[in-house]
């Protein structure tokens, strides 16, 4: 079972930037796609971005495309989410997770395909 710890959240003004990190332990990190999701109270967890095991393929939610960039460092066992041009609607708790299966061909976007959820890191974008 992978263990993931998110960091980098905080309070930022509209238009600002933040970089989230997701540090992994236990499971071989480089075998698995990684995903970022977010959740606000009363709503379901929402897909944000995902990257395949090698870093060669990425997928983004339409709402963040062109503003967010997902990346990974398999040596450091860390995934990142660079968030630029932040908007108040980006306010949420952000979670990273690892795909349940190794070397998946497609980058998946459904939360049930992922596990190892961390505690999350909160982002508040003020208007």
C-alpha positions in Angstrom: 0.0 0.0 0.0 1.4 3.4 -1.0 1.5 6.2 1.5 1.2 9.7 0.2 1.7 13.1 1.9 0.6 16.3 0.2 2.0 19.7 0.9 2.2 23.2 -0.5 -1.4 24.4 0.1 -2.3 27.8 1.5 -4.0 31.1 1.0 -3.4 32.9 -2.3 -5.0 35.8 -4.1 -6.8 35.5 -7.4 -4.3 35.2 -10.2 -1.6 33.8 -7.9 0.3 30.5 -8.1 1.0 27.6 -5.8 2.9 24.4 -6.3 1.7 21.3 -4.6 3.9 18.3 -3.8 3.0 14.7 -3.1 5.6 12.5 -1.5 5.2 8.8 -1.8 6.6 5.9 0.2 6.3 2.1 0.4 5.0 1.1 -3.1 7.4 1.4 -6.0 6.4 4.9 -7.1 7.6 4.8 -10.7 5.2 1.9 -11.6 2.0 3.9 -11.1 0.2 6.8 -12.6 -0.5 9.6 -10.2 -3.6 11.8 -9.9 -4.6 15.0 -8.3 -8.2 15.4 -7.2 -10.0 18.2 -5.2 -13.0 18.4 -3.0 -15.2 21.1 -1.5 -17.6 20.4 1.4 -20.8 18.9 0.2 -19.5 17.9 -3.2 -17.9 14.8 -4.7 -14.2 14.5 -5.2 -13.3 16.0 -8.5 -10.6 15.0 -10.9 -8.0 17.7 -11.6 -5.0 16.1 -13.3 -3.2 12.8 -13.8 0.2 11.7 -15.2 1.2 8.2 -16.3 3.9 6.2 -14.7 6.7 7.5 -17.0 5.6 11.1 -17.2 5.0 11.0 -20.9 1.2 11.4 -20.8 -0.9 13.8 -18.9 -4.6 14.5 -18.6 -6.4 17.6 -17.2 -9.9 18.6 -16.3 -11.2 21.2 -18.6 -11.5 23.6 -15.7 -7.8 23.7 -15.1 -6.4 23.1 -18.6 -3.8 25.7 -19.5 -3.4 26.8 -15.9 -2.3 23.7 -14.0 0.7 21.4 -14.8 1.2 18.0 -13.4 4.7 16.5 -13.3 6.6 13.8 -11.4 10.1 13.0 -10.3 10.4 9.2 -10.1 13.8 9.4 -8.4 12.5 11.6 -5.6 9.2 9.7 -5.6 7.3 12.9 -5.7 4.4 14.2 -7.9 3.8 17.9 -8.3 0.9 20.1 -9.3 1.9 23.6 -10.5 -1.1 25.9 -10.3 -1.1 29.2 -12.0 -3.8 31.9 -12.6 -5.7 30.6 -9.6 -9.4 31.5 -9.3 -11.7 31.5 -6.3 -13.4 28.4 -7.8 -10.1 26.5 -7.3 -10.6 26.7 -3.6 -10.8 23.2 -2.2 -8.8 20.5 -0.4 -6.4 18.9 -2.9 -5.5 15.2 -2.7 -3.1 13.1 -4.6 -3.5 9.4 -5.2 -1.8 6.5 -7.0 -3.4 4.4 -9.6 -4.4 1.0 -8.3 -2.6 -0.9 -11.2 1.0 -0.6 -12.4 1.9 0.5 -15.9 -1.7 1.3 -16.9 -1.9 2.2 -20.6 -4.5 4.9 -20.2 -4.3 7.7 -17.7 -7.4 7.3 -15.6 -9.6 10.1 -14.2 -12.0 8.3 -11.9 -11.3 8.5 -8.2 -12.2 4.8 -7.7 -9.3 3.8 -9.9 -6.9 5.4 -7.3 -5.9 4.6 -3.8 -3.3 5.6 -1.2 -5.1 8.9 -0.6 -3.3 11.4 1.5 -4.7 13.7 4.1 -5.0 16.5 1.6 -3.8 20.1 1.5 -6.1 23.0 1.6 -6.1 25.8 -0.9 -8.0 29.0 -0.5 -8.1 31.5 -3.4 -9.3 34.9 -2.3 -11.1 37.2 -4.7 
